[in-house]
Amino acid sequence: MKKEEFIQFVAKNIKYHLPSEFKDFKIEVGKHMGLVISEKKSPNTIKIYLDESYEKFMENKNIFPVMETVANNITQGWHTVGKIRDEKRQAIEFVNNYAEVKKHLQFVLRDPDFTEIPMNQIKTELGSYVALYEINMDKNDAEHISIPITDKLTKRWGITADQLYQDTIKVQAAWNQPLLADLLEMGAYLNGGTRPDNLLSADKIDDTGLYVLTNYKLYNGAAMIVHDEMAQKIGNLLQMDYYILPSTVHELLVYPDNGVISITQLQAELFSKVRSGQVRFLFGSTAKMGAGTNVQDRLIALHHLDVPWKPSDIEQQEGRILRQGNQNEKVQIFRYVTEGTFDSYMWQLLENKQKFVGQIMTSKSPVRSCEDVDEAVLSFAEIKALATGNPYIKEKMELDIEVAKLKVLKANHNANRYRLENQIVHDYPLKISNEKVRIQQLQEDLKCYQSYQMKNQDRFEMIIENVTFDDKELAGKAIRTAAKKENRLGESVEIGTYQGFTMFVSYNHISNSYNLKLQNQRSYLIELGENGLGNIIRINNALDNIPKHIARAKQNLQTYESQLEDAKIEVMKEFPKEADLKEKTDRLSELNALLNMDQSNHEIVAEEQIEEQETEEVTNKTQRNEVVPKFGTR
C-alpha cells in the first residue's frame, strides 16, 4: 500500500476507532498529506500527520494497532486544543475584570541604569530605582508567571496611576508581609536554620550591622521598599541614615551609614554573595575590583565597558574571571568599541604600551627605546579626524600598526646579521680552533695510553704517594685513603701516576664526595667510591672512553665548519620586506601631511574650550557615578 492510499484509508475508517463524541466531526485529508479534524459548532481545528504511523504499518503490516494509535492522538489533540482555548478565554475575561485583577497586583523593582524599561509600562520612580506594576499569575510557589501592566490596560479598567499604586500597596501588604532581618541570620535561615526575627516589629535597632529587606515568601522582596513610609520606618528603627544596595529582585541590602562598618567589610559581604550566586551581576572599576577581588566561582562573562590606561589593568580585569576556582569550563570576554570616538585610539595606544613592555620583559626584540606614551597628546587635527569619522585616520592607524611590525621585523633581521657577522669573525673561528686543539690533545692521550698498554699488557702498576701497587683492590683503597688525608679546601692535590697519567684528588663540597683527576694533555674526572676495585674500574673506563671523546670532537668540528659556511651565505641576504616597508612608510608620511598631524601651533582660545569641555565632562561623569540612593531621617 502506497502512502497516499494509506492516508485515504485512515481518513475513511478512523471514525470507527474514535469515541462517539466524534461521530459528527469532519475528517479529511489535508494539503500536506495529513488529517484535518474539525467540528461545525466549534472554531477548533487540529491536524494530525501520519508519517510515523505509515512507517509502523509498513514494518508489521498490521493496520489495527496503527488505527488505534491515530485515534488516541486525535482524541488527546482535540481535548488539548479545547483546554488551551478555554484557558485563553478565561485569561482574557480575567484581565478585563479589574475587580479580580487587583487581587493579584504586585510591584517589581528595577534599576533603569541596567534594565530597559518599556515606555508603555506603568511605573513609579523611587530614587534611582523604578517600581513596575504587574499582574501576578502564580499557580504555586514553584511557578512564577506575571503580566506587565501597560497604560492600555489602565485605560481599559478606567483607573488612575495613583489608584493602581494604592491598590497594589494593599494587595502586597495582605498577600506578603515585608521582612527586615539581619544578614547573617538570613544566611543561616537559607541554609536550613530558623526564620530570623522581623526587625520591622521592633521599636528600634541597636545593632549596626547589615540587613536584608525582603518578604516572608522571599519572592520579589525588593519591591517591599515601595510600601508606604517603608524608607522612613527603616530610618526611624536605625536612628541614622542608611544606604539601599541592590542585590536581586528578591531582596535589598540595607547598610547603615554609622561609620562603623568599613568598605572592606561591606565588600567582603558583597563578594560572598557573588560567589554563592545570590548576586549575579557585579559592576565596578579596576581599582575597586582588581587585586583581591575573589569572586570567580560562578563567573561566566566579563564585559570591558571602557578602555583602561595601562595594559596591567586589562590583566587585572580579566584576572577576575580567568582564575583558578572558576566552576565554568568556558567563559566569555566582551570588549566594546564605538566607531568615530577615541576608543580606537585608546586601544592602539594600549597596544603600543604592551608591545614595548613585552619587548623589555622578554628580550625578544632589539628595541631599546620608546617614546613616553604616558604623555602622548593628540593634535587638534587628530581630534577632528576621530570625531568626524575621517577615513584617513583609520588608514593611518592601520599603517601605524603595519609599519611598526615591519620595523620590528627589520630590526630583528639587522640584529641577526650583526650576530652572524660576529659569529663569522670571532665565534666560529674560535670554536673551530679549540676543537682542533682538543682533537690533537685527545689523540696524544690515546697514543700514550695505548703505548703503555702494549708494553704492560699482563701487569698492573699504580704509584700512590711513592708506593707502587700491583693489586687493583689495594690500589683503589689507597686512592680513597689518600684523598681523605688531604685537606677539604677543594684544592687539587697530586698523589701519584697511572698509565702515563698524573693523578690528582680533590673534595667536592657540593656533593660531599671525593674526585680523582687523570691529567696528561687533557683532564679526565672520576668520582671515587668506597669500593677499591670499583675505583680502578672507573679509572680504566675513563681512559677507554678517549676514542669516543675524539669522535665527538670531530663531529663538533664538522658542525662548526658547516655553520660558518651557512652564516657567510645568510649574512649577505637583505631584508625581504624592504620594499613593502618603504611603500607603507611613504604613504604614512603622506597621511600625516594630509591630516596636518605634525602641526603644533594652536590658538589659546581653542585650548581653553577643550579644558572647559573636559571639566564639564568630569563633573557630569561624577554625577552619573552617584547611583546608590541614600535614605534617612536627617
C-alpha positions as CSV (number, residue, x, y, z in Angstrom):
1,M,0.0,0.0,0.0
2,K,1.3,3.4,-1.0
3,K,1.4,6.3,1.4
4,E,-1.4,8.2,-0.3
5,E,-3.6,5.1,-0.2
6,F,-2.8,4.6,3.4
7,I,-3.8,8.1,4.3
8,Q,-7.1,7.9,2.4
9,F,-7.9,4.6,4.1
10,V,-7.3,6.1,7.6
11,A,-9.4,9.2,6.8
12,K,-12.3,7.0,5.7
13,N,-12.2,4.5,8.5
14,I,-10.8,6.3,11.6
15,K,-14.3,7.2,12.9
16,Y,-14.8,3.5,13.7
17,H,-12.0,3.8,16.3
18,L,-12.9,7.2,17.7
19,P,-15.3,7.8,20.7
20,S,-18.9,8.6,20.0
21,E,-18.4,12.4,20.6
22,F,-16.6,12.5,17.2
23,K,-19.4,11.0,15.1
24,D,-20.4,14.4,13.6
25,F,-16.8,15.6,13.2
26,K,-15.5,16.3,9.7
27,I,-12.3,14.3,8.9
28,E,-10.5,14.9,5.6
29,V,-7.0,14.7,4.0
30,G,-5.1,18.0,4.2
31,K,-2.8,19.6,1.8
32,H,0.4,18.1,3.3
33,M,-0.9,14.5,3.4
34,G,-2.3,14.6,6.9
35,L,-5.7,14.5,8.6
36,V,-7.6,17.7,9.3
37,I,-10.2,17.3,12.1
38,S,-12.9,20.0,12.7
39,E,-16.4,20.4,14.1
40,K,-19.2,22.7,12.8
41,K,-20.1,24.1,16.2
42,S,-16.5,24.7,17.3
43,P,-13.8,27.0,15.8
44,N,-11.2,24.5,16.9
45,T,-9.3,22.6,14.2
46,I,-6.4,20.2,14.6
47,K,-4.0,18.5,12.1
48,I,-2.6,15.0,12.5
49,Y,0.4,13.9,10.4
50,L,0.7,10.2,9.6
51,D,4.3,9.8,8.5
52,E,5.3,7.8,11.6
53,S,2.0,5.8,11.5
54,Y,2.7,4.8,7.9
55,E,6.2,3.6,8.8
56,K,4.9,1.5,11.6
57,F,2.3,0.0,9.3
58,M,4.9,-0.9,6.7
59,E,7.0,-2.6,9.4
60,N,4.4,-5.1,10.7
61,K,1.6,-4.8,8.0
62,N,-1.0,-4.7,10.8
63,I,-3.4,-1.8,10.4
64,F,-5.5,-2.2,13.6
65,P,-2.9,-1.0,16.2
66,V,-1.9,1.8,13.9
67,M,-5.6,3.0,13.7
68,E,-5.9,2.8,17.4
69,T,-2.8,5.0,17.9
70,V,-4.1,7.6,15.4
71,A,-7.4,7.6,17.2
72,N,-5.7,8.3,20.5
73,N,-3.7,11.1,19.0
74,I,-6.9,12.7,17.6
75,T,-8.7,12.5,20.9
76,Q,-5.8,13.9,23.0
77,G,-5.1,16.6,20.5
78,W,-8.7,17.8,20.3
79,H,-9.1,17.9,24.1
80,T,-5.8,19.8,24.5
81,V,-6.7,22.4,21.9
82,G,-10.1,22.9,23.6
83,K,-8.4,23.3,27.0
84,I,-6.0,25.9,25.7
85,R,-8.7,27.9,24.1
86,D,-10.8,27.8,27.3
87,E,-7.8,28.9,29.4
88,K,-7.1,31.7,26.9
89,R,-10.7,32.9,27.0
90,Q,-10.7,32.7,30.8
91,A,-7.5,34.7,30.9
92,I,-8.9,37.4,28.7
93,E,-12.0,37.6,30.8
94,F,-9.8,37.8,33.9
95,V,-7.6,40.6,32.6
96,N,-10.6,42.6,31.6
97,N,-12.1,42.4,35.1
98,Y,-10.2,44.8,37.3
99,A,-12.1,43.7,40.4
100,E,-10.4,40.3,40.1
101,V,-7.1,41.7,38.7
102,K,-6.4,43.9,41.7
103,K,-6.3,40.9,44.0
104,H,-3.1,39.9,42.1
105,L,-1.2,43.2,41.8
106,Q,2.5,43.3,42.6
107,F,5.5,45.7,42.4
108,V,8.8,44.7,40.7
109,L,11.8,46.9,41.5
110,R,14.2,47.6,38.6
111,D,17.3,49.7,38.1
112,P,16.9,51.8,34.9
113,D,20.7,52.1,34.5
114,F,20.9,48.3,34.0
115,T,17.4,47.3,32.8
116,E,15.5,48.6,29.8
117,I,12.1,49.9,31.0
118,P,9.3,49.6,28.4
119,M,7.8,53.0,27.6
120,N,4.2,52.0,27.9
121,Q,4.5,50.1,31.2
122,I,3.1,51.8,34.3
123,K,5.9,52.7,36.8
124,T,6.6,54.7,39.9
125,E,10.0,56.3,40.4
126,L,11.7,55.7,43.7
127,G,15.1,57.4,44.0
128,S,17.4,55.8,41.5
129,Y,15.0,52.9,41.0
130,V,11.7,52.3,39.3
131,A,8.8,50.2,40.6
132,L,6.9,48.5,37.8
133,Y,3.4,47.1,38.1
134,E,2.5,43.5,37.2
135,I,-0.3,41.0,37.5
136,N,0.9,38.0,39.5
137,M,-0.5,34.9,37.8
138,D,1.4,32.4,40.1
139,K,-0.2,29.0,40.3
140,N,2.1,27.8,43.0
141,D,5.3,28.7,44.8
142,A,7.5,26.9,42.2
143,E,5.9,28.6,39.1
144,H,6.0,32.4,38.8
145,I,4.1,34.0,35.9
146,S,3.3,37.7,35.6
147,I,1.7,40.1,33.1
148,P,3.1,43.7,32.8
149,I,0.5,46.4,33.3
150,T,0.5,49.0,30.5
151,D,-1.2,52.3,30.0
152,K,-3.6,50.5,27.7
153,L,-4.8,48.2,30.5
154,T,-5.3,51.1,32.9
155,K,-7.4,52.9,30.3
156,R,-9.5,49.8,29.8
157,W,-10.0,49.5,33.6
158,G,-10.7,53.2,33.9
159,I,-8.3,53.8,36.8
160,T,-5.5,56.3,37.5
161,A,-1.9,55.6,38.3
162,D,-2.4,56.7,41.9
163,Q,-5.3,54.3,42.3
164,L,-3.2,51.5,40.9
165,Y,-0.4,52.4,43.4
166,Q,-2.8,52.3,46.4
167,D,-4.5,49.1,45.3
168,T,-1.1,47.4,44.8
169,I,0.1,48.5,48.2
170,K,-3.0,47.0,49.9
171,V,-2.6,43.7,48.0
172,Q,1.1,43.4,48.7
173,A,0.6,44.1,52.4
174,A,-2.2,41.5,52.6
175,W,-0.6,38.9,50.4
176,N,3.0,39.0,51.6
177,Q,4.3,40.9,54.6
178,P,7.6,42.7,54.4
179,L,10.6,41.3,56.4
180,L,13.7,43.2,57.6
181,A,16.3,40.7,59.0
182,D,19.9,40.6,60.0
183,L,22.0,39.5,57.0
184,L,23.9,36.7,58.9
185,E,20.6,35.4,60.4
186,M,19.0,35.4,56.9
187,G,22.0,33.4,55.6
188,A,21.6,30.9,58.3
189,Y,17.9,30.6,57.6
190,L,18.6,30.0,53.8
191,N,20.9,27.2,54.9
192,G,18.2,25.4,56.9
193,G,18.1,27.4,60.1
194,T,15.2,29.0,61.8
195,R,13.4,32.1,60.3
196,P,15.1,35.3,61.6
197,D,13.2,37.9,63.7
198,N,11.3,40.6,61.7
199,L,13.0,43.8,62.9
200,L,10.2,45.9,61.5
201,S,8.1,45.0,64.6
202,A,10.8,46.3,66.9
203,D,10.9,49.8,68.5
204,K,14.5,50.4,67.4
205,I,17.5,48.5,66.2
206,D,20.6,48.9,68.5
207,D,23.0,46.7,66.4
208,T,24.7,48.4,63.5
209,G,25.2,45.5,61.1
210,L,24.0,44.7,57.6
211,Y,20.3,43.9,57.0
212,V,18.1,42.3,54.3
213,L,14.8,43.8,53.2
214,T,12.5,41.1,51.6
215,N,9.2,39.4,52.4
216,Y,8.1,36.2,54.1
217,K,7.9,34.3,50.8
218,L,11.4,35.5,49.8
219,Y,10.0,36.2,46.3
220,N,10.1,39.7,44.7
221,G,11.1,41.1,48.0
222,A,13.0,44.1,46.7
223,A,9.6,45.7,46.0
224,M,8.9,46.0,49.7
225,I,10.8,49.3,49.7
226,V,7.8,50.7,47.7
227,H,5.4,50.3,50.7
228,D,4.0,53.4,52.3
229,E,6.6,55.1,54.6
230,M,8.9,51.9,54.5
231,A,12.0,54.0,53.9
232,Q,11.1,56.4,56.8
233,K,10.3,53.4,59.1
234,I,13.7,51.8,58.5
235,G,15.4,55.2,59.2
236,N,13.5,55.5,62.5
237,L,14.5,52.0,63.5
238,L,18.1,52.5,62.7
239,Q,18.1,56.1,64.0
240,M,20.5,57.1,61.3
241,D,20.9,57.5,57.6
242,Y,21.4,54.3,55.5
243,Y,22.1,53.1,52.0
244,I,19.9,50.8,50.0
245,L,22.2,48.4,48.0
246,P,20.7,46.4,45.1
247,S,21.1,42.6,45.3
248,T,18.4,40.8,43.3
249,V,14.7,41.4,42.6
250,H,14.0,39.2,45.7
251,E,15.8,41.4,48.3
252,L,17.7,44.6,49.0
253,L,20.7,45.1,51.3
254,V,20.3,47.9,54.0
255,Y,23.7,49.4,55.0
256,P,23.5,51.8,58.0
257,D,25.8,54.9,57.5
258,N,27.2,54.7,61.0
259,G,30.9,54.9,60.2
260,V,31.5,51.5,62.0
261,I,31.3,49.1,59.0
262,S,34.2,49.7,56.7
263,I,34.1,49.5,52.9
264,T,36.3,46.4,53.2
265,Q,33.8,44.6,55.3
266,L,31.0,45.7,53.0
267,Q,32.9,44.4,50.0
268,A,33.5,41.1,51.7
269,E,29.8,40.6,52.3
270,L,29.0,41.5,48.7
271,F,31.8,39.3,47.2
272,S,30.5,36.4,49.3
273,K,27.0,36.8,47.8
274,V,28.5,36.8,44.3
275,R,30.4,33.6,45.0
276,S,27.3,31.9,46.3
277,G,25.3,33.0,43.3
278,Q,22.9,35.3,45.2
279,V,24.3,38.3,43.3
280,R,24.6,37.6,39.6
281,F,25.8,41.0,38.3
282,L,28.8,43.0,39.6
283,F,29.9,46.4,38.3
284,G,33.0,48.2,39.4
285,S,36.2,50.0,38.4
286,T,39.6,48.2,38.0
287,A,40.8,49.9,41.2
288,K,37.8,48.7,43.2
289,M,37.5,45.2,41.7
290,G,41.2,44.5,40.8
291,A,43.6,42.6,43.0
292,G,41.9,41.0,46.0
293,T,38.5,40.5,44.3
294,N,38.0,36.8,44.6
295,V,34.5,36.2,43.1
296,Q,35.4,33.8,40.3
297,D,33.5,30.8,41.4
298,R,30.5,31.2,39.2
299,L,31.5,34.0,36.7
300,I,30.5,33.2,33.1
301,A,31.1,36.6,31.3
302,L,33.3,39.7,31.6
303,H,32.5,43.0,29.9
304,H,35.2,45.7,29.4
305,L,32.9,48.8,29.4
306,D,35.8,51.2,28.8
307,V,39.4,51.3,27.6
308,P,41.9,51.3,30.5
309,W,45.1,53.3,30.5
310,K,47.6,50.6,31.3
311,P,48.0,47.0,30.0
312,S,48.2,45.8,33.6
313,D,44.6,47.0,34.0
314,I,43.4,44.6,31.4
315,E,45.3,41.8,33.1
316,Q,43.7,42.7,36.4
317,Q,40.2,42.9,34.9
318,E,40.4,39.6,33.1
319,G,42.2,38.0,36.1
320,R,38.8,38.2,38.0
321,I,37.3,35.6,35.7
322,L,40.3,33.7,34.2
323,R,41.2,32.4,37.6
324,Q,41.7,29.1,39.4
325,G,38.5,28.1,41.1
326,N,36.0,29.1,38.4
327,Q,33.5,26.3,38.1
328,N,32.8,27.1,34.4
329,E,34.9,25.3,31.8
330,K,34.5,28.2,29.3
331,V,33.9,31.9,29.8
332,Q,33.2,34.9,27.6
333,I,35.0,38.2,27.5
334,F,33.5,41.2,25.7
335,R,35.1,44.5,24.6
336,Y,33.2,47.4,23.2
337,V,34.5,50.0,20.7
338,T,32.4,52.8,19.3
339,E,33.2,54.0,15.8
340,G,34.1,57.7,15.4
341,T,35.3,58.0,19.0
342,F,38.6,57.9,20.9
343,D,38.1,54.2,21.6
344,S,40.2,53.1,18.6
345,Y,43.0,55.5,19.5
346,M,43.0,54.3,23.1
347,W,43.2,50.7,22.1
348,Q,46.0,51.4,19.8
349,L,47.8,53.3,22.5
350,L,47.3,50.4,24.8
351,E,48.7,48.0,22.2
352,N,51.8,50.1,21.8
353,K,52.4,50.1,25.5
354,Q,52.0,46.4,25.7
355,K,54.4,45.8,22.8
356,F,57.1,47.9,24.5
357,V,56.6,46.2,27.9
358,G,56.7,42.8,26.2
359,Q,60.0,43.7,24.4
360,I,61.6,44.7,27.6
361,M,60.3,41.8,29.7
362,T,61.0,39.0,27.1
363,S,64.1,40.4,25.3
364,K,62.6,39.1,22.1
365,S,63.2,42.4,20.2
366,P,66.3,44.5,19.9
367,V,64.3,47.7,20.5
368,R,65.8,49.6,23.4
369,S,63.9,52.9,23.4
370,C,60.3,54.1,23.3
371,E,58.5,57.4,23.4
372,D,57.0,58.5,26.6
373,V,53.5,57.2,25.8
374,D,52.2,58.3,29.1
375,E,52.4,61.9,27.9
376,A,51.1,61.3,24.4
377,V,48.9,64.2,23.2
378,L,46.5,64.3,20.3
379,S,46.8,67.3,18.0
380,F,43.6,69.1,17.1
381,A,43.7,67.6,13.6
382,E,43.6,64.1,15.2
383,I,40.7,65.0,17.4
384,K,38.7,66.4,14.5
385,A,39.5,63.3,12.4
386,L,38.4,60.9,15.1
387,A,35.3,62.9,15.9
388,T,34.1,63.2,12.3
389,G,34.9,59.6,11.4
390,N,37.5,60.7,8.8
391,P,38.6,57.5,6.9
392,Y,42.1,58.8,6.7
393,I,42.6,58.4,10.4
394,K,41.6,54.8,10.2
395,E,44.1,54.2,7.4
396,K,46.7,56.0,9.4
397,M,46.1,53.8,12.4
398,E,46.3,50.6,10.3
399,L,49.5,51.8,8.7
400,D,51.0,52.7,12.1
401,I,50.5,49.1,13.2
402,E,51.8,47.6,9.9
403,V,54.9,49.9,9.8
404,A,55.6,49.2,13.5
405,K,55.5,45.4,12.8
406,L,57.7,45.8,9.7
407,K,60.2,47.9,11.6
408,V,60.4,45.3,14.3
409,L,61.0,42.6,11.7
410,K,63.7,44.7,10.1
411,A,65.3,45.3,13.5
412,N,65.3,41.6,14.1
413,H,66.8,41.0,10.7
414,N,69.6,43.5,11.3
415,A,70.2,42.1,14.7
416,N,70.5,38.7,13.2
417,R,73.0,40.0,10.6
418,Y,75.1,41.6,13.4
419,R,75.0,38.4,15.3
420,L,76.1,36.4,12.2
421,E,78.9,38.8,11.4
422,N,80.2,38.4,15.0
423,Q,80.0,34.7,14.7
424,I,81.8,34.7,11.4
425,V,84.7,36.9,12.6
426,H,85.0,35.6,16.2
427,D,82.8,32.7,17.5
428,Y,83.1,30.1,14.8
429,P,86.9,30.5,14.1
430,L,87.5,30.3,17.9
431,K,85.3,27.2,18.2
432,I,87.0,25.5,15.2
433,S,90.4,26.3,16.6
434,N,89.5,24.9,20.0
435,E,88.1,21.7,18.6
436,K,91.2,21.1,16.5
437,V,93.4,21.6,19.6
438,R,91.1,19.3,21.6
439,I,91.3,16.6,18.9
440,Q,95.1,16.8,18.9
441,Q,95.4,16.6,22.7
442,L,92.9,13.7,22.8
443,Q,94.9,11.8,20.1
444,E,98.2,12.3,22.1
445,D,96.5,11.0,25.3
446,L,95.1,8.0,23.4
447,K,98.6,7.3,21.9
448,C,100.2,7.4,25.4
449,Y,97.5,5.1,26.9
450,Q,97.8,2.6,24.0
451,S,101.6,2.5,24.1
452,Y,101.6,1.9,27.8
453,Q,99.1,-0.9,27.4
454,M,101.1,-2.6,24.7
455,K,104.2,-2.6,26.8
456,N,102.5,-3.8,30.0
457,Q,99.5,-6.0,28.9
458,D,99.6,-8.5,31.7
459,R,100.6,-6.5,34.7
460,F,99.0,-3.8,36.8
461,E,101.1,-1.0,38.3
462,M,99.9,2.2,40.0
463,I,102.1,4.6,42.1
464,I,100.4,6.2,45.0
465,E,102.3,8.5,47.4
466,N,105.6,7.0,46.2
467,V,104.3,3.4,46.8
468,T,104.0,1.1,43.9
469,F,100.8,-1.2,43.9
470,D,100.3,-4.3,41.7
471,D,96.9,-5.2,43.3
472,K,93.9,-3.4,41.9
473,E,91.7,-3.6,45.0
474,L,94.5,-2.4,47.3
475,A,95.4,0.4,44.9
476,G,91.7,1.6,44.8
477,K,91.5,1.7,48.6
478,A,94.8,3.5,48.8
479,I,93.5,6.2,46.5
480,R,90.4,6.7,48.8
481,T,92.7,6.8,51.9
482,A,95.0,9.4,50.3
483,A,92.0,11.5,49.2
484,K,90.6,11.5,52.8
485,K,94.0,12.5,54.2
486,E,94.2,15.7,52.1
487,N,92.5,19.0,53.2
488,R,88.9,19.8,52.4
489,L,89.5,23.2,50.8
490,G,88.6,21.9,47.4
491,E,92.2,22.1,46.1
492,S,93.5,19.5,43.7
493,V,96.5,17.5,45.2
494,E,98.8,15.2,43.3
495,I,99.0,11.7,44.7
496,G,100.7,9.5,42.0
497,T,100.7,8.2,38.4
498,Y,98.9,5.6,36.3
499,Q,99.4,4.5,32.7
500,G,101.4,7.7,32.0
501,F,98.7,10.0,33.5
502,T,99.3,12.0,36.7
503,M,96.6,11.5,39.4
504,F,95.1,14.4,41.5
505,V,92.5,14.1,44.2
506,S,90.1,16.8,45.5
507,Y,87.0,17.2,47.7
508,N,83.6,18.3,46.3
509,H,81.7,20.4,48.8
510,I,78.5,20.3,46.9
511,S,78.1,16.5,46.5
512,N,80.2,15.8,49.7
513,S,82.3,13.3,47.7
514,Y,86.0,12.8,46.6
515,N,87.1,13.1,43.0
516,L,90.1,11.8,41.1
517,K,91.5,13.6,38.1
518,L,93.8,11.9,35.5
519,Q,95.9,14.5,33.8
520,N,98.1,14.3,30.6
521,Q,97.4,16.6,27.7
522,R,93.7,16.8,28.9
523,S,91.9,16.0,32.2
524,Y,89.5,13.2,33.0
525,L,87.4,13.4,36.2
526,I,86.2,10.3,38.1
527,E,84.1,10.3,41.3
528,L,85.6,7.9,43.9
529,G,83.5,5.3,45.8
530,E,84.1,3.2,48.9
531,N,84.9,0.1,46.9
532,G,88.6,-0.1,45.9
533,L,88.2,-2.4,42.9
534,G,85.3,-0.3,41.7
535,N,87.5,2.8,41.7
536,I,90.1,1.1,39.4
537,I,87.3,0.0,37.0
538,R,86.0,3.7,36.8
539,I,89.6,4.9,36.1
540,N,90.0,2.3,33.3
541,N,86.6,3.2,31.8
542,A,87.5,6.9,31.7
543,L,90.7,6.0,29.7
544,D,88.9,3.6,27.5
545,N,86.4,6.3,26.5
546,I,89.1,8.6,25.0
547,P,88.2,7.3,21.4
548,K,84.6,8.4,22.0
549,H,85.7,11.9,23.0
550,I,87.8,12.1,19.8
551,A,84.8,11.1,17.6
552,R,82.5,13.7,19.4
553,A,85.1,16.4,18.9
554,K,85.4,15.6,15.2
555,Q,81.6,15.8,14.9
556,N,81.6,19.2,16.6
557,L,84.4,20.4,14.3
558,Q,82.4,19.4,11.2
559,T,79.2,21.1,12.6
560,Y,81.1,24.4,13.3
561,E,82.6,24.5,9.9
562,S,79.2,23.9,8.3
563,Q,77.6,26.6,10.4
564,L,80.4,29.0,9.4
565,E,79.6,28.5,5.7
566,D,75.9,28.8,6.2
567,A,76.4,32.1,8.2
568,K,78.5,33.5,5.3
569,I,75.5,32.9,3.0
570,E,72.9,34.3,5.4
571,V,74.8,37.4,6.2
572,M,74.6,38.6,2.6
573,K,70.8,38.4,2.4
574,E,68.8,41.7,2.5
575,F,65.6,42.4,4.5
576,P,62.9,40.6,2.3
577,K,60.2,43.2,3.0
578,E,62.3,46.3,2.5
579,A,60.1,47.5,-0.5
580,D,56.9,46.9,1.5
581,L,58.3,48.9,4.4
582,K,59.3,51.8,2.2
583,E,55.9,51.9,0.4
584,K,54.0,52.0,3.7
585,T,56.3,54.5,5.3
586,D,55.9,56.9,2.4
587,R,52.1,56.5,2.5
588,L,52.1,57.2,6.2
589,S,54.1,60.4,5.7
590,E,51.5,61.4,3.1
591,L,48.7,60.8,5.6
592,N,50.4,62.7,8.3
593,A,50.8,65.7,6.0
594,L,47.2,65.3,4.8
595,L,45.9,65.3,8.3
596,N,48.2,68.0,9.5
597,M,49.2,65.8,12.4
598,D,52.6,67.5,13.0
599,Q,51.2,71.0,13.4
600,S,51.7,72.1,17.0
601,N,50.6,75.8,16.8
602,H,47.1,76.1,18.1
603,E,45.1,79.1,19.3
604,I,44.8,79.6,23.1
605,V,41.1,80.1,22.8
606,A,40.7,76.6,21.4
607,E,42.8,75.2,24.3
608,E,40.6,76.9,26.8
609,Q,37.5,75.5,25.2
610,I,38.9,72.0,25.3
611,E,39.7,72.5,29.0
612,E,36.2,73.8,29.8
613,Q,34.7,70.8,28.0
614,E,36.9,68.3,29.8
615,T,36.0,69.9,33.2
616,E,32.3,69.7,32.3
617,E,32.6,66.1,31.3
618,V,34.4,65.2,34.5
619,T,31.6,66.9,36.5
620,N,28.9,65.1,34.6
621,K,30.7,61.8,35.0
622,T,31.0,62.3,38.7
623,Q,27.3,63.0,38.9
624,R,26.4,59.9,36.9
625,N,28.5,57.7,39.2
626,E,26.3,58.5,42.2
627,V,23.9,55.6,41.6
628,V,23.4,54.4,45.2
629,P,20.4,56.1,46.8
630,K,20.6,57.2,50.3
631,F,17.6,57.3,52.7
632,G,17.3,58.5,56.2
633,T,15.7,60.8,58.7
634,R,18.1,63.7,58.6
